[in-house]
């Protein structure tokens, strides 16, 4: 028996899948709601004897390896290593593919970049102003450690010099990881040069659901020229970073979401950190107004209810509404915290930092999303004839004829 079969034979597929999907015994099988498509009646079956799963709704099926590959976006080698560690088998014969080796390189590059940024923020003189800024924003030292916040110093090659000079990574791999930008090649030597993508920015590591750093979001320091690069700069799409599949803080909030059966969805990194500090550890950041299908899948995997923090502008935002409706169609219960009730606070992070008890109470009193839509539309349009017409168009944009 080769190691692939040995590891699969030692893996309890029911136990593995139950970490993602609640299962109930149904004769010789187990059944539950499929994690790969929205459904309200269970059609997802797991057979412990054959060590396979099958959804009779969408057709997905396979063994423990294919389940991890599908639900976590792993390559086969990643799934193999994951299960080998799980059952205590030491791999001796598996050779990763070229694609797997590349992904490992990019993950290691991002990990070391995160360690570098965190060291600069917390230990180096170059991070003093950034530390003061975070302190002024109410970010605690504990939060800095938990979320591994960092600082990218102002300069063109601080990170490049560290990764290529001290750690031996190729500059083209650093660029491929989204950490460097390729500049114009020297006309005489034809040599390609690179420079750091992130400079003079507070750094927020962006992790995949397994807690691996796959990218970064960098906020420019106050007083810097935001027009030169934007208030926030994010890692571009890479082989390991796909914005549509990331929820900020998800890896940290996962167990709390499961315990509460509820996730609290805010927009940005500072919102997540503020909410976490206020005692709402099941908070995650969507990174924009519109929920993607992949983000909805991640939320549904760990809880039945999503509480969203929306303001009046977002309530009328078509992209935000589309994401909310998509979440509802999967069976998720969607509720809303009305940011307007925070009055003087412009976002959840500010509210949670300045009035943590008020924020926690607002989360507890979240209302069903459609009640929020109606209240918000009335507050913006009024109840005169014109206002009612606008409300109707907003809430029922495509009435059936």
Secondary structure, 3 states (H helix, E strand, C coil): CCHHHHHHHHCCHHHHHHCCCCCEEECCEEEECCCCCCCCCCCEEEECCCCEEEECCCCCEECHHHHHHHHHCCCHHHHHHHHHHHHCCCCCCCCCCHHHHHHHHHHHHHHHHHHHHHHHHHHCHHHHHHHHHHHHCCCCHHHHHHCCCEEECCCCCHHHHHHHHHCCCCHHHHHHCCCEEECCCCCCCCCCCEEECCCCEEEEEEECCCCCEEEEEEEECCCCCHHHHCCEEECCCCCCCCHHHCCECHHHHHHHHHHHCEEEEECCHHHHHHHHHCCCCCEEECCCCCCCHHHHHHHHHHCCEEEEEECHHHHCCHHHHHHHHHHHHCCCEEEEEEHHHHCCCCCHHHHHHHCHHHHHHHHHCCEEHHHHHHHHHHHHHCCCHHHHHHHHHHHCCCCCC
